[in-house]
């Protein structure tokens, strides 16, 4: 490595920063940013870094242009042999062909230059192969690379053409008298101008007698685009000999290139101009990528906020459902009536209510335990409430995402349907409620112990006392009295609250219910959080990291300092 070690290191860091930014969210400018990132990384790999490490390496001239412009014919004519396919069928050039002097073959055979392309000495048949052709007809120090058409109907051809042009020390741009004003070639030439690339232009197939006028017009256009110093070669319409341009036509062009190959200082000046132009272009290109990275982060934050809002709303729905008394109706109310009315609760009372126990013994014969039924009814009701809230949250979050291209595209990449709860969620909700019910019983035991009411709690039964606490959890002060105290008959209407007050005191009862409710909400929040995490995980797999923009800015600044 030469004396430019700090610069090379800074360039590698810039390459890594650019490669790390996926720009995966479909927001305005994302596709262009992905293309620009790919172009930047390829140019650093294919040209800037290898050229910086070896400034005296052979000069690479990439021959590019539009479909049918005659690029392959020009290369063959400069070499004096058919080394690259030319024909009327398009696209003709399926893989790039590089021709160089045998002494220079080692430099291009090494994967330091265009490392993504596989080398071959035979005919290439795909876009990932670089055919190497040694030729004594060329002077040492200069190579020609026949690139695919820049306007090919094959997208891979167009991408490869752009990649190869960005790897050139010198562009030989071939166009025709009929197509030199087309938009696509000028888009490419403007890229050359913006990056300071050394350029020569060959105007092919000019009708006899029109050479001066057409060449003058093209020269004006080149000057208007900042390319007025580019050498311009004019090739008239002519008959090919064995597929090659006649010597009087191609001779002046070959002489110019031979002179360039023999003049080390001139060759070095071309290399320096193009290398400096490429380096100059890095800062604004990195800045554009940084801007898109910031936009990607902002878009990801919006998507994440939408998901968070959907699941926060779900938790609020569960909280409201726990407080509004709805859970204490239907099946739960029926099981509560059984629990109280049949004597299940009363059998847990002290001996002084033994007369109640006898009264309800017969009623219990042959029936399932009402306390168990009440527990299961509560479990089912709460699990249904949580499951419904989670289902609505998934649908709300997915609907929000579908309103933007970024979110809609992400949803299509998901392995599962995110607009539905995950498989097995209902079972998880039921398990969560059962765990909470067990925790309530532990809470009752601990509270009884702390208040030295253990004997009274034991007399009333921890299970029965825990059920009373659960009933209180699902009703506000204003709600619990009417639906429960009015609906339950047989002189047991005030048992739930009154028994608990007798055990723990009025304030402690409310505190106990509040603690149990908070515990259930915490467990529900964790359960909903796992559902929310499905969206977040999908987003994180595709989102640009918050520090990617800063990394690009730092890397570009480091390149400038190293220069």
C-alpha positions in Angstrom: 0.0 0.0 0.0 1.3 3.5 -0.9 1.7 6.5 1.3 -2.1 7.1 1.2 -2.7 4.6 4.0 -4.9 6.9 6.1 -7.0 7.8 3.0 -7.4 4.1 2.1 -8.5 3.4 5.6 -11.0 6.3 5.6 -12.4 5.1 2.3 -12.8 1.6 3.7 -14.7 3.0 6.6 -17.0 5.0 4.2 -17.6 1.8 2.2 -18.6 0.0 5.4 -20.9 2.8 6.5 -22.6 2.9 3.1 -23.0 -0.9 3.0 -24.6 -0.9 6.5 -27.5 1.3 5.4 -30.2 -0.9 3.9 -32.7 1.9 3.0 -35.3 -0.9 3.0 -38.4 1.1 3.9 -40.3 2.1 0.8 -40.4 5.9 1.3 -39.7 8.6 -1.3 -36.2 8.4 -2.6 -35.5 5.0 -1.1 -35.0 3.2 -4.5 -32.7 5.9 -5.7 -30.7 5.7 -2.5 -30.3 2.0 -2.8 -29.0 2.5 -6.4 -26.7 5.3 -5.2 -25.4 3.2 -2.3 -24.7 0.3 -4.7 -22.9 2.6 -7.1 -20.8 4.1 -4.4 -19.8 0.8 -2.9 -19.0 -0.6 -6.3 -16.9 2.4 -7.3 -14.9 2.2 -4.1 -14.3 -1.5 -4.6 -13.9 -1.6 -8.3 -11.9 1.6 -8.9 -11.0 4.0 -6.1 -9.4 1.6 -3.6 -7.4 -0.5 -6.2 -6.3 2.6 -8.1 -5.3 4.4 -4.9 -3.2 1.4 -3.9 -1.5 1.2 -7.3 -1.4 4.6 -9.1 0.9 3.2 -11.8 -1.3 0.3 -12.8 -2.4 0.0 -16.4 -5.0 2.6 -17.5 -8.4 1.1 -18.0 -10.5 2.6 -20.8 -14.2 1.5 -20.7 -16.0 1.7 -24.0 -19.6 2.5 -23.4 -22.6 3.7 -25.2 -26.1 3.1 -26.4 -27.5 0.0 -28.1 -26.2 -0.5 -31.5 -23.7 2.3 -31.4 -20.8 0.1 -32.5 -18.8 -0.2 -29.3 -17.7 -3.8 -30.0 -16.8 -2.9 -33.6 -14.6 0.0 -32.3 -12.8 -2.3 -29.8 -12.2 -4.9 -32.4 -10.9 -2.3 -34.8 -8.5 -0.8 -32.3 -7.1 -4.3 -31.5 -7.2 -5.4 -35.2 -9.0 -8.6 -34.4 -12.5 -9.9 -33.5 -12.0 -10.1 -29.7 -15.6 -9.2 -28.7 -18.9 -10.1 -30.3 -20.6 -7.6 -32.6 -23.8 -8.1 -34.4 -27.3 -6.8 -35.3 -29.1 -8.7 -32.6 -29.6 -6.9 -29.3 -28.4 -7.1 -26.6 -25.2 -8.4 -28.2 -22.7 -8.0 -25.4 -23.8 -10.4 -22.6 -20.6 -10.2 -20.5 -17.8 -7.6 -20.6 -14.7 -8.3 -22.5 -11.3 -6.8 -21.4 -8.4 -6.6 -23.8 -4.9 -5.7 -22.6 -1.3 -6.3 -23.4 0.0 -9.7 -22.2 2.3 -7.9 -19.7 -0.7 -6.3 -18.1 -2.8 -9.4 -17.8 -1.7 -10.1 -14.2 -3.1 -6.8 -12.9 -6.6 -7.4 -14.4 -6.6 -11.2 -13.6 -6.3 -10.3 -10.0 -9.6 -9.6 -8.3 -8.4 -6.3 -6.8 -10.1 -4.7 -9.8 -13.8 -5.5 -10.3 -13.7 -8.1 -7.5 -17.3 -9.2 -8.1 -16.7 -10.5 -11.5 -15.3 -14.0 -12.2 -12.4 -14.1 -14.6 -12.3 -16.3 -17.7 -10.2 -16.6 -20.8 -13.1 -18.1 -22.7 -16.3 -16.5 -24.0 -18.4 -15.2 -21.1 -22.1 -15.9 -21.1 -23.4 -14.0 -18.1 -23.2 -10.7 -16.2 -20.9 -12.0 -13.5 -18.0 -13.0 -15.8 -15.2 -10.9 -17.1 -13.5 -12.3 -20.2 -9.8 -11.5 -20.4 -8.2 -11.3 -23.8 -4.4 -10.6 -24.1 -3.3 -8.9 -27.3 0.1 -7.8 -28.5 -1.7 -5.2 -30.7 -2.1 -3.0 -27.7 0.6 -1.0 -26.1 1.5 -1.9 -22.4 -0.2 0.3 -19.9 -3.5 0.6 -21.6 -6.6 -1.7 -21.7 -10.0 -1.6 -23.3 -13.2 -3.0 -21.7 -16.2 -3.5 -23.9 -19.2 -2.8 -21.7 -22.9 -3.7 -22.1 -25.3 -1.1 -23.5 -26.3 1.7 -21.1 -29.9 1.6 -22.4 -30.2 -2.2 -22.8 -33.6 -3.7 -22.4 -32.0 -6.1 -20.0 -31.8 -4.4 -16.5 -28.7 -6.4 -15.5 -26.9 -5.1 -18.6 -27.7 -1.5 -17.7 -26.6 -2.0 -14.1 -23.3 -3.6 -15.2 -22.7 -0.9 -17.7 -23.0 1.7 -15.0 -20.7 -0.3 -12.7 -18.0 -0.7 -15.3 -18.1 3.0 -16.3 -17.6 3.9 -12.7 -14.5 1.6 -12.7 -12.9 3.4 -15.6 -9.9 5.7 -15.7 -11.1 6.9 -19.0 -14.4 6.6 -20.8 -14.6 6.2 -24.5 -18.2 7.0 -25.1 -19.6 5.8 -28.4 -22.7 7.3 -29.9 -24.1 7.7 -33.4 -25.2 10.6 -35.6 -28.8 9.4 -35.3 -28.8 9.1 -31.5 -26.2 11.5 -30.0 -29.0 13.7 -28.6 -30.9 11.0 -26.9 -31.6 11.5 -23.2 -30.1 8.3 -21.8 -26.6 8.9 -23.1 -26.6 12.5 -21.7 -27.7 11.2 -18.3 -24.6 9.1 -18.2 -22.4 11.8 -19.6 -23.7 14.2 -16.9 -22.6 11.6 -14.3 -19.1 11.7 -15.9 -19.1 15.5 -15.7 -20.2 15.5 -12.1 -17.5 13.0 -11.0 -14.7 14.6 -13.1 -14.1 11.4 -15.1 -11.7 11.7 -18.0 -13.7 11.3 -21.2 -13.3 10.8 -25.0 -16.2 10.7 -27.3 -16.6 8.8 -30.6 -19.3 9.9 -33.0 -20.1 7.0 -35.2 -21.9 6.5 -38.5 -22.0 10.1 -39.6 -23.5 10.6 -43.1 -21.0 11.8 -45.7 -20.9 15.5 -45.9 -22.5 16.0 -42.5 -19.4 15.4 -40.4 -18.7 19.1 -39.7 -22.2 20.1 -38.8 -23.1 17.2 -36.6 -19.7 17.2 -34.9 -20.0 20.9 -34.2 -23.4 20.4 -32.7 -22.2 17.6 -30.5 -19.2 19.7 -29.4 -21.6 22.5 -28.4 -23.7 20.0 -26.3 -20.5 18.6 -24.7 -19.4 22.1 -23.8 -22.8 23.0 -22.4 -22.5 20.0 -20.1 -19.0 20.9 -18.9 -17.3 18.3 -21.1 -15.9 20.7 -23.7 -12.3 19.5 -23.2 -13.2 15.9 -24.2 -11.5 14.7 -27.4 -14.1 14.1 -30.1 -13.5 11.4 -32.8 -15.8 11.3 -35.9 -16.3 8.1 -37.8 -18.2 8.4 -41.1 -20.6 5.8 -42.4 -18.3 3.2 -44.0 -18.1 -0.4 -45.2 -16.6 -2.7 -42.7 -13.8 -5.0 -43.7 -14.1 -8.4 -42.0 -16.2 -6.7 -39.3 -13.5 -4.0 -38.7 -13.4 -0.3 -39.5 -11.1 0.6 -42.4 -7.6 1.6 -41.3 -7.8 5.2 -42.5 -10.8 5.6 -40.2 -9.6 3.8 -37.1 -5.9 4.8 -37.5 -6.1 8.3 -35.9 -8.1 6.9 -33.0 -5.6 4.2 -32.4 -2.7 6.6 -32.6 -4.2 8.8 -29.9 -4.6 5.9 -27.6 -1.1 4.6 -28.4 0.3 8.0 -27.6 -1.5 8.0 -24.3 -0.2 4.5 -23.4 3.4 5.5 -24.2 3.3 8.8 -22.3 3.5 7.9 -18.6 3.0 11.5 -17.5 -0.1 11.9 -19.6 -1.4 8.6 -18.5 -0.8 9.6 -14.9 -2.6 12.9 -15.4 -5.7 11.0 -16.7 -5.6 8.7 -13.7 -5.2 11.6 -11.3 -8.0 13.5 -12.9 -10.5 10.6 -12.7 -9.4 9.6 -9.2 -9.6 13.1 -7.9 -13.0 13.5 -9.5 -14.2 10.3 -7.9 -12.9 11.4 -4.5 -14.5 14.8 -4.9 -17.9 13.2 -5.6 -17.9 11.1 -2.4 -18.8 13.9 0.1 -22.0 15.0 -1.7 -23.0 11.4 -2.5 -22.5 10.4 1.1 -24.5 13.4 2.2 -27.4 12.3 0.0 -27.3 8.8 1.5 -27.1 10.3 5.0 -30.3 12.4 4.3 -32.1 9.3 3.2 -30.9 7.4 6.2 -32.4 10.1 8.4 -35.7 9.9 6.5 -35.6 6.1 6.9 -35.2 6.5 10.7 -38.0 9.0 10.8 -40.3 6.7 8.8 -39.4 3.7 11.1 -40.2 5.9 14.2 -43.6 6.7 12.7 -44.4 3.1 12.1 -43.2 2.1 15.6 -45.3 4.9 17.1 -48.4 3.6 15.3 -47.9 0.1 16.7 -47.2 1.4 20.2 -50.4 3.4 20.0 -52.4 0.4 18.9 -51.2 -1.7 21.8 -51.4 1.1 24.3 -55.0 1.4 23.3 -55.5 -2.3 23.8 -54.2 -2.1 27.3 -56.4 0.8 28.1 -59.4 -1.2 26.7 -58.5 -4.1 29.1 -58.2 -1.7 32.0 -61.6 -0.2 31.2 -63.1 -3.7 30.8 -61.8 -4.6 34.2 -63.4 -1.6 35.9 -66.8 -1.2 34.2 -68.4 -4.3 35.7 -69.0 -6.0 32.4 -67.0 -9.0 33.4 -69.3 -9.5 36.4 -72.3 -10.3 34.2 -73.4 -13.3 32.3 -71.5 -16.5 33.1 -69.5 -14.9 36.0 -72.6 -13.6 37.7 -74.3 -17.0 37.4 -71.3 -18.7 38.9 -71.2 -16.1 41.7 -74.8 -16.7 42.5 -74.1 -20.4 42.7 -71.0 -19.8 44.8 -72.9 -17.7 47.4 -76.4 -19.1 47.1 -75.4 -22.8 47.4 -73.3 -22.2 50.5 -69.9 -22.7 49.0 -68.8 -19.5 50.5 -70.7 -20.0 53.7 -69.0 -23.3 54.5 -65.8 -21.3 54.8 -67.2 -19.1 57.5 -66.8 -19.7 61.2 -68.8 -22.2 63.2 -71.4 -19.6 64.1 -72.8 -19.9 60.5 -73.0 -23.7 60.8 -76.8 -23.5 60.3 -76.2 -22.0 56.8 -73.9 -24.9 56.0 -76.6 -27.5 56.7 -79.1 -25.6 54.7 -77.0 -25.8 51.5 -75.4 -29.2 51.9 -78.2 -30.9 50.0 -78.0 -28.4 47.2 -74.5 -29.3 46.6 -74.9 -33.0 46.3 -73.9 -34.3 42.9 -73.0 -30.8 41.5 -69.5 -29.5 40.5 -67.9 -27.3 43.0 -69.3 -23.8 42.4 -66.1 -22.1 43.5 -64.2 -23.9 40.8 -66.8 -22.9 38.3 -66.5 -19.3 39.4 -62.7 -19.4 39.1 -63.0 -20.8 35.6 -65.6 -18.3 34.5 -63.4 -15.5 35.7 -60.5 -17.0 33.8 -62.4 -17.4 30.6 -64.0 -13.9 30.8 -60.7 -12.1 31.4 -58.9 -14.2 28.8 -61.6 -13.3 26.3 -61.3 -9.6 27.2 -57.5 -9.7 26.6 -57.8 -11.8 23.5 -60.3 -9.4 22.0 -58.2 -6.3 22.8 -55.1 -8.0 21.3 -57.0 -8.9 18.1 -58.2 -5.3 17.7 -54.7 -4.0 18.3 -53.2 -6.2 15.7 -55.8 -5.1 13.2 -55.4 -1.4 14.1 -51.6 -1.6 13.8 -51.7 -3.4 10.5 -54.3 -1.0 9.1 -52.1 1.9 10.1 -49.1 0.3 8.3 -51.1 -0.4 5.2 -51.8 3.3 4.8 -48.2 3.9 3.8 -46.0 2.2 1.2 -43.3 1.5 3.8 -45.7 -0.3 6.2 -47.6 -2.1 3.4 -44.4 -3.5 2.0 -43.2 -4.6 5.4 -46.4 -6.5 6.1 -45.9 -8.4 2.8 -42.5 -9.7 4.0 -43.8 -11.0 7.3 -43.8 -14.7 7.9 -47.2 -14.7 9.6 -50.3 -12.5 9.4 -49.6 -9.6 11.7 -53.2 -8.3 11.4 -54.2 -11.3 13.6 -53.1 -12.4 17.0 -50.3 -14.9 17.0 -51.2 -18.6 17.1 -51.8 -19.8 20.6 -52.4 -16.3 22.0 -55.7 -17.3 23.6 -54.0 -20.2 25.4 -51.3 -17.8 26.6 -54.0 -15.4 27.8 -55.7 -18.1 29.8 -52.4 -19.2 31.3 -51.6 -15.6 32.2 -55.0 -15.3 34.0 -54.5 -18.5 35.9 -51.1 -17.4 37.0 -52.6 -14.1 38.2 -55.3 -16.0 40.1 -52.6 -18.0 41.9 -50.8 -14.7 42.6 -54.0 -13.2 44.2 -54.2 -16.2 46.6 -50.5 -15.6 47.5 -51.4 -11.9 48.0 -54.2 -12.8 50.3 -52.0 -15.1 52.4 -49.3 -12.4 52.6 -51.8 -9.7 53.5 -53.3 -11.8 56.2 -50.0 -12.6 57.6 -48.8 -9.0 57.6 -52.0 -7.8 59.3 -52.0 -10.7 61.8 -55.4 -11.9 60.5 -54.1 -15.3 59.4 -56.4 -17.2 61.6 -59.4 -15.3 60.3 -58.3 -15.8 56.7 -57.8 -19.5 57.3 -61.3 -19.7 58.9 -62.8 -18.1 55.8 -60.5 -20.1 53.4 -57.8 -18.5 51.4 -59.5 -19.7 48.2 -62.8 -18.1 49.0 -61.2 -14.9 50.2 -59.1 -14.8 47.0 -62.3 -15.1 44.9 -63.8 -12.3 46.8 -60.8 -10.1 46.0 -61.0 -11.1 42.3 -64.7 -10.1 42.2 -63.8 -6.7 43.7 -61.0 -6.2 41.1 -63.5 -6.2 38.2 -65.9 -3.5 39.6 -65.6 0.1 40.6 -67.1 1.2 43.9 -70.1 2.5 42.1 -70.6 -0.6 40.1 -70.0 -3.5 42.5 -73.0 -2.9 44.7 -75.9 -2.9 42.2 -75.0 -5.9 40.0 -73.8 -8.1 42.8 -75.5 -7.1 45.9 -78.9 -6.7 44.2 -78.7 -9.8 42.0 -77.6 -12.2 44.6 -80.4 -13.4 46.9 -80.7 -15.5 50.1 -79.3 -13.0 52.5 -75.8 -13.2 51.0 -75.8 -9.9 49.1 -73.2 -8.1 51.0 -70.9 -11.0 51.8 -68.1 -10.2 49.3 -67.2 -6.8 50.4 -68.4 -7.1 54.1 -66.4 -10.3 54.7 -63.2 -8.7 53.2 -63.8 -5.6 55.3 -64.1 -7.8 58.4 -60.9 -9.5 57.5 -58.7 -6.6 56.4 -60.5 -3.3 57.0 -62.2 -1.0 54.6 -59.2 0.8 53.2 -57.1 -2.4 53.1 -59.8 -4.0 50.9 -59.6 -1.3 48.3 -55.8 -1.4 48.4 -55.8 -5.2 48.0 -58.1 -5.0 45.0 -56.0 -2.2 43.5 -52.8 -4.2 43.9 -54.4 -7.3 42.3 -55.8 -5.2 39.4 -52.3 -3.6 38.9 -50.7 -7.0 38.8 -53.2 -8.2 36.2 -52.6 -5.2 34.1 -48.8 -5.7 34.3 -49.2 -9.3 33.2 -51.5 -8.2 30.4 -49.1 -5.5 29.3 -46.3 -8.1 29.1 -48.6 -10.4 27.0 -49.6 -7.6 24.7 -45.9 -6.5 24.5 -45.0 -9.9 23.0 -47.7 -9.3 20.3 -46.4 -5.8 19.7 -42.9 -7.2 19.4 -43.8 -9.0 16.2 -44.3 -5.7 14.5 -41.2 -4.2 16.1 -39.0 -7.2 15.2 -40.1 -7.0 11.5 -39.4 -3.3 11.5 -35.9 -3.8 13.0 -35.0 -6.4 10.4 -35.5 -3.8 7.7 -35.1 -0.4 9.3 -32.0 1.8 9.1 -30.3 2.2 12.4 -30.5 5.6 14.0 -26.7 6.1 13.9 -26.3 5.2 10.2 -26.6 8.7 9.0 -24.1 10.0 11.6 -21.7 7.1 10.5 -21.9 8.2 6.9 -21.3 11.9 7.8 -18.3 10.9 10.0 -16.8 8.6 7.3 -17.2 11.3 4.6 -15.5 13.9 6.8 -12.7 11.5 7.6 -12.1 11.0 3.9 -11.8 14.8 3.4 -9.4 15.1 6.3 -7.3 12.2 5.0 -7.1 13.8 1.5 
